[in-house]
Amino acid sequence: MKLVILAGGSGSRLWPLSKKNSPKQLQVILGDSTLLQKTYERLRLEFDSRDIYIATGHDQAESIKNQLPDLAESQLILEPMRRDTAAAIGLAAITIGKMFPDEIMININSDHFIKDEAKYLRAIRLVEKIILERAEFGVLIGVKPTYPETGYGYIKMGEEMHDYGEFKTFNLDSFKEKPNIEKAKEYFEQWEYLWNIGCFAWKIEVLLALFKEHLPKMSTHLLNIQEAIGGINHAKVLLTEFSAIEPISMDYGIVEKVSKLLVIPADFGWADIGHWKTVKDVLSEAQTDNVIKGQVVAIDSNNNLAYSYTGKLIALVGVNDLVVVENGDSILVCAKEQAQDVKKITDSLKESGLEQYL
């Protein structure tokens, strides 16, 4: 099985740390390693380094090589520009499929926190086992919700198919969009609903057939790129064909249209490091804890996250439930419960012509 780490996102909700030229997956947010390094190191506990690929943009290539020096050049799958996740996964599939057409491919996000890494890796191995047994099927891993979340999409499971002891598999019933709080509470109370963490796998030949069926124009562009791999015109063809692709997410473009999908519900302590509240929640041992990095002094202050990345002192007095992040030319101060709204700041900066802060 080949594992593709998707590392091309911008992470705008983790501004001002995550910026255009230094997105969140390349930043130290949890502990002493970047999110990308943590993802790679986690997979290396079970898989050979030669089976791990990174899908990202050309502009991130040098940073990734520096962070993951063990990777060969051929394990970097570089997009000339962003065209959303379907194109990123499709480019990975045709690139790996050129060398290993009979392989299974699973995509892994670079910005996820996993508490029980051993259980997580066992779930990925089960994905491989299932597809080896049922080659025409795709397999998704979903996570049992731990609270009513409105920021994630959901998977509704159907009939139970197999019992593997630690894990079971179910037919897919349907996908659900990000719900309002009332729906999220309803989903949380019913066993059939899982968080969709965007982790799915197919045999590469099956996946490429799904592109041809559901995204035929994109499929044509991708196959033109595949034909050029290894030739003298590869770079030119890649730029021309990839730039002509219409952006669409993998979920909307393919996953939600496919009938032959099996779901593995799992509980391995998962979190999407998508905004500062998640960082605070993952790193807090108690609700009242302050989570700090760098020079921080806190007096009569509780349940805050305060990160200083350039050595400037952050001093907190009599404040609670705040996110304060200092990163050179920018300082973020926001209510912890409104951490999702940080993207509005980056949108506002674009509209105001202040892109030097992005």
Number of C-alpha atoms within 10 A of each C-alpha: 22 23 23 25 25 23 23 25 18 16 21 24 22 25 26 23 26 20 19 18 12 16 20 30 26 21 17 16 19 16 10 10 15 19 24 25 20 21 20 21 15 16 22 15 12 14 17 12 18 14 15 21 24 27 26 23 19 15 16 19 18 10 13 19 14 10 15 15 10 11 17 13 11 12 19 22 24 20 23 16 15 17 17 16 20 23 25 26 22 21 24 29 29 24 22 24 19 15 9 15 14 14 17 25 25 25 21 23 22 26 24 18 21 19 14 12 17 14 17 20 18 14 20 22 14 19 25 22 13 16 18 16 9 13 15 14 19 24 26 25 25 23 22 20 22 12 11 18 19 16 15 18 18 26 26 21 22 16 12 14 12 14 10 9 6 9 15 16 24 21 19 23 17 14 19 17 12 16 18 12 13 11 14 21 15 12 23 19 13 11 12 18 25 27 26 24 20 16 14 21 26 27 26 24 20 17 22 20 14 19 22 16 13 16 17 13 14 22 22 15 21 26 18 18 23 20 14 16 17 10 9 9 11 16 14 12 19 22 14 15 16 23 16 13 19 13 16 16 15 18 16 11 18 17 20 14 14 14 13 13 19 27 26 23 23 21 18 17 16 21 17 16 24 18 21 26 21 17 19 25 17 19 15 16 11 9 12 13 16 21 20 19 16 15 15 16 13 16 10 9 18 19 20 25 25 27 25 20 16 12 14 14 14 18 13 18 11 9 13 17 19 25 23 21 24 22 17 14 9 12 15 18 14 16 14 21 12 13 19 17 15 20 16 12 16 21 13 13 15 14 10 9 9 11 13 10 15 19
